[in-house]
Amino acid sequence: MNPGRHGKALADYLAAGLKTHGVQIASVSAEDWGWRVDVNNAHFPLWIGCGNVDGEQDRFLCFVEPSKPSAGWFMRTDTRPATERLSNELYAVLAANPNVEGLVWTD
């Protein structure tokens, strides 16, 4: 974990909130850039990254990975259904919290 990186409380909150929506969480772990919430998914690695915006204490960025379809040896895996479902659940968790302000959603 790098100095100035925050988001553990957010990652734990997201993991707990997503569980109430039926999302199976594998782990929450620190990364150099913030925190990672791993989601159980049999077909490809699926996770949410979150961390504070550079230099900010109370502004955060969350993203879903993979951000694009993954390619294997002989076939391409369409990750969109799983990532869209997870993105929708993530949005629902954040939007339901009255303390979340300025929620912006982009592709």
Backbone torsions as a table, in degrees:
resi	resn	phi	psi	omega
1	MET	NA	131.5	-179.3
2	ASN	-89.6	149.8	175.8
3	PRO	-58.9	143.6	179.5
4	GLY	83.9	-0.5	178.3
5	ARG	-98.7	126.2	-179.3
6	HIS	-129.0	163.8	175.0
7	GLY	142.0	3.3	-179.9
8	LYS	-60.7	-45.4	179.6
9	ALA	-60.7	-39.9	177.3
10	LEU	-64.0	-45.9	179.6
11	ALA	-60.5	-43.9	178.0
12	ASP	-64.4	-40.6	178.3
13	TYR	-62.7	-45.0	179.2
14	LEU	-63.3	-43.4	179.5
15	ALA	-59.8	-45.7	180.0
16	ALA	-66.0	-43.7	-179.7
17	GLY	-65.6	-41.2	179.4
18	LEU	-65.7	-34.9	177.2
19	LYS	-60.4	-36.9	179.0
20	THR	-68.8	-17.0	176.4
21	HIS	-96.8	8.9	177.1
22	GLY	87.5	7.4	179.0
23	VAL	-83.6	128.8	-180.0
24	GLN	-88.3	118.5	-178.4
25	ILE	-96.1	130.4	179.2
26	ALA	-87.7	-43.0	-177.6
27	SER	-168.3	164.1	171.1
28	VAL	-126.2	125.9	-176.0
29	SER	-143.1	155.7	178.9
30	ALA	-80.5	145.2	173.9
31	GLU	-128.9	169.3	177.5
32	ASP	-61.1	-33.0	-174.2
33	TRP	-96.8	-7.1	-177.5
34	GLY	156.8	-132.1	-176.7
35	TRP	-128.3	149.9	-176.5
36	ARG	-124.0	129.8	177.0
37	VAL	-111.7	104.1	-179.0
38	ASP	-81.7	134.6	-178.9
39	VAL	-109.2	136.1	175.8
40	ASN	-65.3	123.7	178.5
41	ASN	-153.6	121.8	-173.6
42	ALA	-73.9	-22.6	-169.4
43	HIS	-96.2	-25.9	-180.0
44	PHE	-167.6	157.8	177.5
45	PRO	-62.2	133.6	-178.2
46	LEU	-137.6	126.7	-178.9
47	TRP	-156.6	165.1	175.6
48	ILE	-113.5	132.0	172.6
49	GLY	-103.7	142.6	176.0
50	CYS	-150.4	148.9	178.9
51	GLY	-175.8	167.8	-178.9
52	ASN	-74.4	151.0	173.9
53	VAL	-68.6	140.2	-176.7
54	ASP	-45.8	126.3	175.6
55	GLY	77.7	1.4	-176.8
56	GLU	-110.6	145.6	177.5
57	GLN	-96.2	-26.5	-172.3
58	ASP	-128.4	22.3	173.8
59	ARG	-124.2	131.7	-173.5
60	PHE	-131.2	156.7	176.9
61	LEU	-123.5	133.5	175.1
62	CYS	-124.1	146.2	177.9
63	PHE	-148.2	154.8	179.5
64	VAL	-106.3	133.2	175.6
65	GLU	-120.3	137.7	10.6
66	PRO	-78.2	146.2	179.9
67	SER	-87.9	-8.9	177.4
68	LYS	-148.0	163.0	-179.5
69	PRO	-56.4	145.5	178.2
70	SER	-97.6	151.1	-179.4
71	ALA	-117.8	133.2	176.5
72	GLY	-102.4	-162.3	-179.0
73	TRP	-61.8	-46.8	-173.5
74	PHE	-124.1	-4.9	-176.8
75	MET	-146.9	158.3	178.2
76	ARG	-102.2	134.8	179.0
77	THR	-97.7	124.2	177.5
78	ASP	-79.9	104.8	-177.7
79	THR	-87.3	-9.3	-173.5
80	ARG	-56.6	-46.8	-179.0
81	PRO	-58.1	-43.4	-178.8
82	ALA	-71.0	-42.5	-178.6
83	THR	-71.1	-35.4	177.0
84	GLU	-67.1	-41.2	178.0
85	ARG	-62.1	-46.6	179.3
86	LEU	-64.5	-41.3	177.5
87	SER	-59.9	-42.3	178.6
88	ASN	-63.8	-41.6	178.5
89	GLU	-67.0	-40.9	177.3
90	LEU	-60.0	-46.5	178.5
91	TYR	-60.6	-43.4	-179.5
92	ALA	-60.6	-42.7	179.4
93	VAL	-62.9	-47.4	-178.1
94	LEU	-69.1	-43.4	-176.8
95	ALA	-67.2	-26.1	-179.1
96	ALA	-76.5	-14.3	-177.8
97	ASN	-89.0	117.8	-178.5
98	PRO	-66.5	-15.1	178.7
99	ASN	-84.0	-10.4	178.9
100	VAL	-83.9	122.0	179.9
101	GLU	-121.4	149.4	174.5
102	GLY	66.0	35.0	-179.6
103	LEU	-67.0	119.5	-179.8
104	VAL	-119.6	133.4	-177.4
105	TRP	-120.9	123.7	178.5
106	THR	-132.8	163.0	176.0
107	ASP	-89.5	NA	NA
